């Protein structure tokens, strides 16, 4: 996708360095950052310089490449793998990518291991691009159906950033939107601000602007009244982990949007590549829900009058705050799952039909 008219991916490998777009600086500054060591990769994941389940997985894969460059020793590589997996707990793609890499390189001759690791990390990225493109093609049919009935702008509500910045390219929730736009269907996106890190305002709106797609940022609690007023035709969100029974773990606030959509008879879709499906956990209560630093709530960052990035305190200093990063939307509130293989019901039977 594009930034200032130039095509980019979110991550790439060049001269034994991993290149990323530092998303903590967007939308005010566009900075390409070098990751030189596995510790750099771990820090990038922890601090959310990279974020979004598929991109976290790709960064972890390339983190192991950096680990091999740093110290081509099986014990060091194994320790690096463990540290990468523990860097953020909720997104299943992280463990999926590390496990896939380790399966490929474990016990391999040290002279061949680096090239093998680079190829596998590249394959993980290329596979994600293909999957996200197919998600867009499959989701486009839903938007087309709404447009053919309405013959007017299709209003789509999304939460957080499940755009190309959260993947390698195309995005998950945004991929159908980009495909609709490219096919000449008029779309408008209600973009949840998504407190506390404002990924909707800072990232989703930013990338939609760069692609020339109409969008309006709203406070997280505005979606309900827009649905009541008939100003939302459908919801599409991403997911950090979807269970085999169709329960969806995504950015906190998703559950409340799904409830509002259900009450107003508005379709609520979740877009995901198969790497985001957790086939092992049976009960959503067993999903590790990340609790992040409460300063993400009590402090906000923006540009001051001189154009400098500045962080300020917005809560009373003595007040406590709690920062749960994710919630779970039960499958019964999900209209359907949009995957690279097609659209299915959010259920064990639906997923089994697509992924035998």
VOMAR-524699 format. One record per residue (C-alpha): residue in one letter; x, y, z negated; residue number from 0. Coordinates in nm, 4 decimals, decimal comma, always signed. Layout:
<volos>
[volo A; [X; Y; Z]; NUM],
...
</volos>
This chain:
<volos>
[volo X; [+0,0000; +0,0000; +0,0000]; 0],
[volo X; [+0,1051; +0,3636; +0,0237]; 1],
[volo X; [+0,2464; +0,6412; -0,1910]; 2],
[volo X; [+0,2787; +0,9750; -0,0116]; 3],
[volo X; [+0,2269; +0,7908; +0,3156]; 4],
[volo X; [+0,5138; +0,5445; +0,2625]; 5],
[volo X; [+0,4543; +0,1694; +0,2259]; 6],
[volo X; [+0,5610; +0,0143; -0,1050]; 7],
[volo X; [+0,5392; -0,3058; -0,3028]; 8],
[volo X; [+0,5496; -0,2894; -0,6816]; 9],
[volo X; [+0,8655; -0,5014; -0,7138]; 10],
[volo X; [+1,1517; -0,6092; -0,4887]; 11],
[volo X; [+1,5040; -0,7502; -0,5106]; 12],
[volo X; [+1,7982; -0,5589; -0,3678]; 13],
[volo X; [+2,1770; -0,5817; -0,4235]; 14],
[volo X; [+2,1386; -0,8103; -0,7273]; 15],
[volo X; [+1,9009; -0,5610; -0,8877]; 16],
[volo X; [+1,5264; -0,5796; -0,9372]; 17],
[volo X; [+1,3517; -0,2617; -0,8262]; 18],
[volo X; [+1,0247; -0,1583; -0,9918]; 19],
[volo X; [+0,7961; +0,1438; -0,9892]; 20],
[volo X; [+0,8016; +0,2781; -1,3460]; 21],
[volo X; [+0,4282; +0,2915; -1,4160]; 22],
[volo X; [+0,4681; +0,4708; -1,7480]; 23],
[volo X; [+0,5601; +0,7834; -1,5501]; 24],
[volo X; [+0,2657; +0,7739; -1,3080]; 25],
[volo X; [+0,0769; +0,9726; -1,1914]; 26],
[volo X; [+0,2975; +1,2715; -1,2705]; 27],
[volo X; [+0,6348; +1,1303; -1,1649]; 28],
[volo X; [+0,7193; +0,8620; -0,9093]; 29],
[volo X; [+1,0353; +0,6839; -1,0238]; 30],
[volo X; [+1,1881; +0,3640; -0,8858]; 31],
[volo X; [+1,3844; +0,1973; -1,1640]; 32],
[volo X; [+1,6580; -0,0684; -1,1532]; 33],
[volo X; [+1,6396; -0,3752; -1,3761]; 34],
[volo X; [+1,9955; -0,5075; -1,4131]; 35],
[volo X; [+1,9627; -0,7711; -1,6878]; 36],
[volo X; [+1,7024; -1,0079; -1,8251]; 37],
[volo X; [+1,6729; -0,7770; -2,1284]; 38],
[volo X; [+1,5769; -0,4974; -1,8880]; 39],
[volo X; [+1,3024; -0,7186; -1,7457]; 40],
[volo X; [+1,1739; -0,8073; -2,0926]; 41],
[volo X; [+1,1724; -0,4406; -2,1937]; 42],
[volo X; [+0,9913; -0,3406; -1,8733]; 43],
[volo X; [+0,7153; -0,5904; -1,9556]; 44],
[volo X; [+0,6926; -0,4932; -2,3236]; 45],
[volo X; [+0,6836; -0,1175; -2,2608]; 46],
[volo X; [+0,4453; -0,1579; -1,9652]; 47],
[volo X; [+0,6767; -0,0078; -1,7081]; 48],
[volo X; [+0,5278; -0,3016; -1,5225]; 49],
[volo X; [+0,1792; -0,4250; -1,6147]; 50],
[volo X; [-0,1055; -0,6231; -1,4686]; 51],
[volo X; [-0,1051; -1,0013; -1,4951]; 52],
[volo X; [+0,0317; -1,0900; -1,1469]; 53],
[volo X; [+0,3052; -0,8237; -1,1601]; 54],
[volo X; [+0,4094; -0,9301; -1,5100]; 55],
[volo X; [+0,4498; -1,2841; -1,3775]; 56],
[volo X; [+0,6596; -1,1673; -1,0820]; 57],
[volo X; [+0,8785; -0,9550; -1,3094]; 58],
[volo X; [+0,9367; -1,2532; -1,5372]; 59],
[volo X; [+1,0327; -1,4647; -1,2346]; 60],
[volo X; [+1,2886; -1,2078; -1,1258]; 61],
[volo X; [+1,3957; -1,1730; -1,4894]; 62],
[volo X; [+1,5182; -1,5319; -1,4705]; 63],
[volo X; [+1,7088; -1,4475; -1,1527]; 64],
[volo X; [+1,8817; -1,1680; -1,3446]; 65],
[volo X; [+1,9490; -1,4127; -1,6282]; 66],
[volo X; [+2,1315; -1,6464; -1,3890]; 67],
[volo X; [+2,3370; -1,3588; -1,2471]; 68],
[volo X; [+2,4258; -1,2504; -1,5994]; 69],
[volo X; [+2,5184; -1,5940; -1,7361]; 70],
[volo X; [+2,4744; -1,9076; -1,5270]; 71],
[volo X; [+2,4359; -2,1344; -1,8276]; 72],
[volo X; [+2,1345; -2,3619; -1,8871]; 73],
[volo X; [+2,1047; -2,2778; -2,2570]; 74],
[volo X; [+2,1140; -1,9016; -2,1858]; 75],
[volo X; [+1,8578; -1,9397; -1,9068]; 76],
[volo X; [+1,6291; -2,1434; -2,1317]; 77],
[volo X; [+1,6539; -1,8831; -2,4098]; 78],
[volo X; [+1,5781; -1,6105; -2,1538]; 79],
[volo X; [+1,2689; -1,8037; -2,0428]; 80],
[volo X; [+1,1419; -1,8250; -2,4012]; 81],
[volo X; [+1,1969; -1,4526; -2,4600]; 82],
[volo X; [+1,0216; -1,3624; -2,1362]; 83],
[volo X; [+0,7168; -1,5722; -2,2263]; 84],
[volo X; [+0,6913; -1,4070; -2,5689]; 85],
[volo X; [+0,7241; -1,0510; -2,4326]; 86],
[volo X; [+0,3442; -1,0171; -2,3880]; 87],
[volo X; [+0,1040; -1,2850; -2,5095]; 88],
[volo X; [-0,2286; -1,2439; -2,3297]; 89],
[volo X; [-0,1621; -1,2559; -1,9547]; 90],
[volo X; [-0,1356; -1,6234; -1,8536]; 91],
[volo X; [+0,0542; -1,5381; -1,5316]; 92],
[volo X; [+0,3622; -1,4654; -1,7401]; 93],
[volo X; [+0,3985; -1,8201; -1,8721]; 94],
[volo X; [+0,2789; -1,9646; -1,5414]; 95],
[volo X; [+0,5560; -1,7879; -1,3482]; 96],
[volo X; [+0,8312; -1,8741; -1,5991]; 97],
[volo X; [+0,7239; -2,2396; -1,6135]; 98],
[volo X; [+0,7192; -2,2555; -1,2337]; 99],
[volo X; [+1,0674; -2,1044; -1,2123]; 100],
[volo X; [+1,2096; -2,3357; -1,4798]; 101],
[volo X; [+1,0636; -2,6408; -1,3104]; 102],
[volo X; [+1,2403; -2,5369; -0,9905]; 103],
[volo X; [+1,5824; -2,4610; -1,1380]; 104],
[volo X; [+1,6214; -2,6899; -1,4397]; 105],
[volo X; [+1,9107; -2,9320; -1,3962]; 106],
[volo X; [+2,0122; -2,7833; -1,0617]; 107],
[volo X; [+2,3804; -2,7603; -0,9655]; 108],
[volo X; [+2,5090; -2,4221; -1,0880]; 109],
[volo X; [+2,6435; -2,3339; -0,7426]; 110],
[volo X; [+2,2957; -2,3581; -0,5883]; 111],
[volo X; [+2,0767; -2,2333; -0,8722]; 112],
[volo X; [+2,0877; -1,8593; -0,7954]; 113],
[volo X; [+1,9759; -1,8917; -0,4348]; 114],
[volo X; [+1,7034; -2,1348; -0,5378]; 115],
[volo X; [+1,5795; -1,8957; -0,8082]; 116],
[volo X; [+1,5783; -1,5955; -0,5734]; 117],
[volo X; [+1,3795; -1,7883; -0,3151]; 118],
[volo X; [+1,1250; -1,9074; -0,5711]; 119],
[volo X; [+1,0750; -1,5581; -0,7187]; 120],
[volo X; [+1,0286; -1,4212; -0,3671]; 121],
[volo X; [+0,7782; -1,6988; -0,2927]; 122],
[volo X; [+0,5797; -1,6114; -0,6060]; 123],
[volo X; [+0,5562; -1,2512; -0,4834]; 124],
[volo X; [+0,4654; -1,3425; -0,1263]; 125],
[volo X; [+0,2060; -1,5897; -0,2478]; 126],
[volo X; [+0,0457; -1,3230; -0,4669]; 127],
[volo X; [+0,0242; -1,0816; -0,1722]; 128],
[volo X; [-0,1480; -1,3488; +0,0366]; 129],
[volo X; [-0,3856; -1,4408; -0,2472]; 130],
[volo X; [-0,4785; -1,0780; -0,3150]; 131],
[volo X; [-0,5399; -1,0133; +0,0538]; 132],
[volo X; [-0,7721; -1,3150; +0,0661]; 133],
[volo X; [-0,9507; -1,1914; -0,2475]; 134],
[volo X; [-1,0182; -0,8720; -0,0557]; 135],
[volo X; [-1,1488; -1,0542; +0,2498]; 136],
[volo X; [-1,3801; -1,2684; +0,0342]; 137],
[volo X; [-1,5001; -0,9757; -0,1785]; 138],
[volo X; [-1,5617; -0,7627; +0,1308]; 139],
[volo X; [-1,8656; -0,9783; +0,2106]; 140],
[volo X; [-2,0333; -0,8673; -0,1142]; 141],
[volo X; [-1,9773; -0,4996; -0,0360]; 142],
[volo X; [-2,0959; -0,5506; +0,3223]; 143],
[volo X; [-2,4197; -0,7080; +0,1991]; 144],
[volo X; [-2,4877; -0,4132; -0,0327]; 145],
[volo X; [-2,4097; -0,1634; +0,2434]; 146],
[volo X; [-2,6304; -0,3421; +0,4992]; 147],
[volo X; [-2,9248; -0,3167; +0,2592]; 148],
[volo X; [-2,8499; +0,0350; +0,1373]; 149],
[volo X; [-2,7110; +0,2013; +0,4524]; 150],
[volo X; [-2,5375; +0,4540; +0,2299]; 151],
[volo X; [-2,2243; +0,4890; +0,0183]; 152],
[volo X; [-2,1598; +0,1852; -0,2007]; 153],
[volo X; [-2,0851; +0,2949; -0,5585]; 154],
[volo X; [-1,8494; +0,0568; -0,7371]; 155],
[volo X; [-1,7475; +0,0747; -1,1031]; 156],
[volo X; [-1,4132; -0,0658; -1,2118]; 157],
[volo X; [-1,2270; -0,0796; -1,5418]; 158],
[volo X; [-0,8562; -0,0378; -1,6185]; 159],
[volo X; [-0,6184; -0,0905; -1,3233]; 160],
[volo X; [-0,6575; -0,4098; -1,1257]; 161],
[volo X; [-0,5183; -0,2354; -0,8203]; 162],
[volo X; [-0,2110; -0,2957; -0,6108]; 163],
[volo X; [-0,0028; -0,1470; -0,8916]; 164],
[volo X; [-0,1091; -0,4427; -1,1091]; 165],
[volo X; [-0,0077; -0,6978; -0,8467]; 166],
[volo X; [+0,2535; -0,6964; -0,5700]; 167],
[volo X; [+0,0212; -0,5503; -0,3068]; 168],
[volo X; [-0,3530; -0,5081; -0,2385]; 169],
[volo X; [-0,4619; -0,5627; -0,5998]; 170],
[volo X; [-0,7399; -0,7891; -0,7234]; 171],
[volo X; [-1,0463; -0,5750; -0,8052]; 172],
[volo X; [-0,9377; -0,3084; -0,5563]; 173],
[volo X; [-0,8618; -0,5445; -0,2684]; 174],
[volo X; [-1,2287; -0,5760; -0,1605]; 175],
[volo X; [-1,2553; -0,1957; -0,1889]; 176],
[volo X; [-0,9487; -0,1422; +0,0324]; 177],
[volo X; [-1,0820; -0,3917; +0,2866]; 178],
[volo X; [-1,4216; -0,2208; +0,2880]; 179],
[volo X; [-1,2559; +0,1178; +0,3415]; 180],
[volo X; [-1,0443; -0,0189; +0,6275]; 181],
[volo X; [-1,3625; -0,1609; +0,7832]; 182],
[volo X; [-1,5345; +0,1775; +0,7797]; 183],
[volo X; [-1,7762; +0,1102; +0,4927]; 184],
[volo X; [-1,8255; +0,4260; +0,2844]; 185],
[volo X; [-1,7319; +0,3480; -0,0762]; 186],
[volo X; [-1,7058; +0,5555; -0,3907]; 187],
[volo X; [-1,5430; +0,4259; -0,7081]; 188],
[volo X; [-1,6397; +0,5161; -1,0625]; 189],
[volo X; [-1,3028; +0,4845; -1,2349]; 190],
[volo X; [-1,3118; +0,4190; -1,6082]; 191],
[volo X; [-1,0489; +0,6286; -1,7834]; 192],
[volo X; [-0,9600; +0,3187; -1,9883]; 193],
[volo X; [-0,8286; +0,4361; -2,3195]; 194],
[volo X; [-0,5869; +0,4239; -2,4829]; 195],
[volo X; [-0,3285; +0,4023; -2,2039]; 196],
[volo X; [-0,5575; +0,5539; -1,9398]; 197],
[volo X; [-0,4660; +0,3021; -1,6699]; 198],
[volo X; [-0,7860; +0,3830; -1,4832]; 199],
[volo X; [-0,7235; +0,7572; -1,4755]; 200],
[volo X; [-0,3454; +0,7400; -1,4340]; 201],
[volo X; [-0,3148; +0,4441; -1,1980]; 202],
[volo X; [-0,6417; +0,3381; -1,0315]; 203],
[volo X; [-0,7484; +0,6907; -0,9379]; 204],
[volo X; [-0,3916; +0,7686; -0,8300]; 205],
[volo X; [-0,3667; +0,4768; -0,5889]; 206],
[volo X; [-0,7202; +0,5300; -0,4544]; 207],
[volo X; [-0,6305; +0,8935; -0,3854]; 208],
[volo X; [-0,3216; +0,7821; -0,1937]; 209],
[volo X; [-0,5416; +0,5572; +0,0244]; 210],
[volo X; [-0,8007; +0,8299; +0,0813]; 211],
[volo X; [-1,0823; +0,6548; -0,1075]; 212],
[volo X; [-1,3371; +0,8709; -0,2906]; 213],
[volo X; [-1,3356; +0,8174; -0,6653]; 214],
[volo X; [-1,4469; +0,9872; -0,9844]; 215],
[volo X; [-1,2838; +0,9378; -1,3252]; 216],
[volo X; [-1,5321; +0,8847; -1,6078]; 217],
[volo X; [-1,4973; +0,8367; -1,9824]; 218],
[volo X; [-1,5142; +0,4702; -2,0793]; 219],
[volo X; [-1,8609; +0,5073; -2,2333]; 220],
[volo X; [-2,0191; +0,6778; -1,9309]; 221],
[volo X; [-2,0728; +0,3639; -1,7238]; 222],
[volo X; [-2,3885; +0,2631; -1,9103]; 223],
[volo X; [-2,5869; +0,5764; -1,8321]; 224],
[volo X; [-2,4701; +0,5685; -1,4694]; 225],
[volo X; [-2,6074; +0,2154; -1,4440]; 226],
[volo X; [-2,9365; +0,3254; -1,6009]; 227],
[volo X; [-2,9619; +0,6039; -1,3439]; 228],
[volo X; [-2,9061; +0,3667; -1,0523]; 229],
[volo X; [-2,5717; +0,5221; -0,9626]; 230],
[volo X; [-2,3748; +0,1954; -0,9753]; 231],
[volo X; [-2,4291; -0,0729; -0,7085]; 232],
[volo X; [-2,1784; -0,3249; -0,8425]; 233],
[volo X; [-1,8895; -0,3709; -1,0855]; 234],
[volo X; [-1,5557; -0,5322; -1,0020]; 235],
[volo X; [-1,2857; -0,5864; -1,2637]; 236],
[volo X; [-0,9673; -0,7876; -1,2864]; 237],
[volo X; [-0,8619; -1,0326; -1,5556]; 238],
[volo X; [-0,5499; -1,1278; -1,7503]; 239],
[volo X; [-0,6726; -1,4776; -1,8279]; 240],
[volo X; [-0,9848; -1,6646; -1,7176]; 241],
[volo X; [-1,0731; -1,9928; -1,8809]; 242],
[volo X; [-1,1860; -2,2998; -1,6896]; 243],
[volo X; [-1,5402; -2,2444; -1,8225]; 244],
[volo X; [-1,5553; -1,8966; -1,6649]; 245],
[volo X; [-1,4963; -1,6827; -1,9752]; 246],
[volo X; [-1,2942; -1,3750; -1,8812]; 247],
[volo X; [-1,0261; -1,2042; -2,0908]; 248],
[volo X; [-0,9533; -0,8539; -1,9629]; 249],
[volo X; [-0,8684; -0,5029; -2,0797]; 250],
[volo X; [-1,0662; -0,4058; -2,3893]; 251],
[volo X; [-1,3970; -0,2465; -2,2911]; 252],
[volo X; [-1,4714; -0,4956; -2,0123]; 253],
[volo X; [-1,7174; -0,6851; -2,2330]; 254],
[volo X; [-1,9241; -0,3728; -2,2971]; 255],
[volo X; [-1,9382; -0,2948; -1,9223]; 256],
[volo X; [-2,0567; -0,6487; -1,8525]; 257],
[volo X; [-2,3338; -0,6139; -2,1129]; 258],
[volo X; [-2,4504; -0,2844; -1,9595]; 259],
[volo X; [-2,4440; -0,4351; -1,6095]; 260],
[volo X; [-2,6408; -0,7404; -1,7283]; 261],
[volo X; [-2,9047; -0,5203; -1,8937]; 262],
[volo X; [-2,9462; -0,3142; -1,5756]; 263],
[volo X; [-2,9420; -0,6081; -1,3330]; 264],
[volo X; [-2,6203; -0,4908; -1,1654]; 265],
[volo X; [-2,3817; -0,7540; -1,0237]; 266],
[volo X; [-2,0626; -0,7878; -1,2270]; 267],
[volo X; [-1,7744; -0,9578; -1,0431]; 268],
[volo X; [-1,4276; -1,0557; -1,1604]; 269],
[volo X; [-1,1449; -1,0767; -0,9040]; 270],
[volo X; [-0,8480; -1,3027; -0,9716]; 271],
[volo X; [-0,5801; -1,5193; -0,8108]; 272],
[volo X; [-0,5708; -1,8820; -0,9265]; 273],
[volo X; [-0,2487; -1,8112; -1,1200]; 274],
[volo X; [-0,4675; -1,6264; -1,3726]; 275],
[volo X; [-0,6794; -1,9325; -1,4555]; 276],
[volo X; [-0,5996; -2,1032; -1,7861]; 277],
[volo X; [-0,6994; -2,4673; -1,7391]; 278],
[volo X; [-0,5952; -2,5692; -2,0923]; 279],
[volo X; [-0,7611; -2,3433; -2,3504]; 280],
[volo X; [-1,1207; -2,4559; -2,4051]; 281],
[volo X; [-1,2451; -2,1886; -2,6458]; 282],
[volo X; [-1,1999; -1,8155; -2,5864]; 283],
[volo X; [-1,1315; -1,7699; -2,9586]; 284],
[volo X; [-0,7971; -1,9430; -2,8979]; 285],
[volo X; [-0,6821; -1,6796; -2,6458]; 286],
[volo X; [-0,3983; -1,4743; -2,7990]; 287],
[volo X; [-0,5291; -1,1162; -2,8041]; 288],
[volo X; [-0,2454; -0,8651; -2,8043]; 289],
[volo X; [-0,2570; -0,5930; -3,0666]; 290],
[volo X; [-0,0394; -0,3043; -2,9585]; 291],
[volo X; [+0,1167; -0,0116; -3,1432]; 292],
[volo X; [-0,1525; +0,2154; -3,2881]; 293],
[volo X; [+0,0430; +0,5179; -3,1623]; 294],
[volo X; [-0,1011; +0,4430; -2,8166]; 295],
[volo X; [-0,4319; +0,5569; -2,9683]; 296],
[volo X; [-0,3134; +0,8415; -3,1902]; 297],
[volo X; [-0,0829; +1,0007; -2,9327]; 298],
[volo X; [-0,1456; +1,1155; -2,5767]; 299],
[volo X; [+0,0954; +1,2082; -2,2998]; 300],
[volo X; [+0,0522; +1,4673; -2,0265]; 301],
[volo X; [+0,2072; +1,7632; -1,8506]; 302],
[volo X; [+0,2617; +2,0847; -2,0430]; 303],
[volo X; [+0,2326; +2,4310; -1,8875]; 304],
[volo X; [+0,5901; +2,4029; -1,7585]; 305],
[volo X; [+0,5266; +2,0724; -1,5849]; 306],
[volo X; [+0,7155; +1,8612; -1,8396]; 307],
[volo X; [+0,5833; +1,5295; -1,9702]; 308],
[volo X; [+0,4954; +1,5747; -2,3346]; 309],
[volo X; [+0,3452; +1,3497; -2,6032]; 310],
[volo X; [+0,1157; +1,4981; -2,8685]; 311],
[volo X; [-0,0628; +1,3720; -3,1816]; 312],
[volo X; [-0,4455; +1,3778; -3,1484]; 313],
[volo X; [-0,5606; +1,1985; -3,4675]; 314],
[volo X; [-0,5331; +1,3123; -3,8297]; 315],
[volo X; [-0,1921; +1,1995; -3,9533]; 316],
[volo X; [-0,3391; +1,0093; -4,2488]; 317],
[volo X; [-0,5923; +0,8172; -4,0363]; 318],
[volo X; [-0,5384; +0,4518; -3,9541]; 319],
[volo X; [-0,6142; +0,3117; -3,6092]; 320],
[volo X; [-0,6415; -0,0353; -3,4558]; 321],
[volo X; [-0,5328; -0,1054; -3,0992]; 322],
[volo X; [-0,6623; -0,4363; -2,9627]; 323],
[volo X; [-0,5634; -0,4491; -2,5968]; 324],
[volo X; [-0,8120; -0,7075; -2,4622]; 325],
[volo X; [-1,1580; -0,8509; -2,5120]; 326],
[volo X; [-1,3481; -1,1533; -2,3775]; 327],
[volo X; [-1,6545; -1,1444; -2,1536]; 328],
[volo X; [-1,8571; -1,4679; -2,1778]; 329],
[volo X; [-1,9190; -1,6393; -1,8447]; 330],
[volo X; [-2,2964; -1,5865; -1,8692]; 331],
[volo X; [-2,2475; -1,2139; -1,8036]; 332],
[volo X; [-2,0287; -1,2664; -1,4948]; 333],
[volo X; [-2,2105; -1,2768; -1,1596]; 334],
[volo X; [-1,9217; -1,4476; -0,9854]; 335],
[volo X; [-1,5457; -1,4974; -0,9613]; 336],
[volo X; [-1,3743; -1,3698; -0,6461]; 337],
[volo X; [-1,0637; -1,5812; -0,5778]; 338],
[volo X; [-0,8272; -1,6430; -0,2885]; 339],
[volo X; [-1,0262; -1,9558; -0,2027]; 340],
[volo X; [-1,3697; -1,7962; -0,2086]; 341],
[volo X; [-1,6408; -1,6815; -0,4500]; 342],
[volo X; [-1,7798; -1,9125; -0,7153]; 343],
[volo X; [-1,9976; -1,9109; -1,0240]; 344],
[volo X; [-1,8184; -1,8298; -1,3490]; 345],
[volo X; [-1,8443; -2,1853; -1,4728]; 346],
[volo X; [-1,6544; -2,5103; -1,4994]; 347],
[volo X; [-1,8502; -2,6489; -1,2063]; 348],
[volo X; [-1,7957; -2,3364; -0,9961]; 349],
[volo X; [-1,4201; -2,3355; -1,0453]; 350],
[volo X; [-1,3932; -2,7099; -0,9903]; 351],
[volo X; [-1,5687; -2,6697; -0,6571]; 352],
[volo X; [-1,2956; -2,4333; -0,5354]; 353],
[volo X; [-0,9961; -2,5821; -0,7180]; 354],
[volo X; [-1,0201; -2,9576; -0,7054]; 355],
</volos>
